[in-house]
Amino acid sequence: MGTKQGSYVEIAADKLAEWLCKDPDLYWTVDGDPQLSGMLSFPCPGDELADALRRIGKPLLVFDREDRFQGRGTPVSSSDLDSLVEEKELDARVLQLRWEDSDIEWILIEDEETSESEDEETSESTSHAPRSSSSSSVSSSRAAPDSVSDETSSDGGAS
């Protein structure tokens, strides 16, 4: 079986974005797409990648290795993507994609390591929550000198 089995199914960019936003804290890497690589630094959070996909707004083709949807260009929804994900080394989820108007294939890879390290950093920063209340008092104390300087400049111009 030397031939490539499977076919491509179509998904709207906003549907792929919707799928990525189901867990916006996951980080993703794109390998092989010059358009997204020019817009984002990878790995990046799913919500950032979703925003870029929505801005581009073009349909994508997802490789269906097992031909589950039996037909090139068959439209799929975000709920269908889980069945198209391939598990690669280290259990990373991978989708093989291309833009509908392009022959360049690229892959979307879940970056579990970055997701986990970012999650740990977020947990650590939320444990320092009392600091955020003191920062609001700092910002309100900064407002007073600014208003004083505004009054001084308006009085200075009137005299």
Secondary structure, 3 states (H helix, E strand, C coil): CCCCCCEEEEECHHHHHHHHCCCCCCEEEEECCHHHHHHCCCCEEHHHHHHHHHHHCCCEEEEECCCCCCCCCEECCHHHHHHHCEECHHHCEEEEEEECCCCCCEEEEECHHHHHHHHHHHHHHHCCCHHHHHHHHHHHHHHHHHHHHHHHHHHHHHC
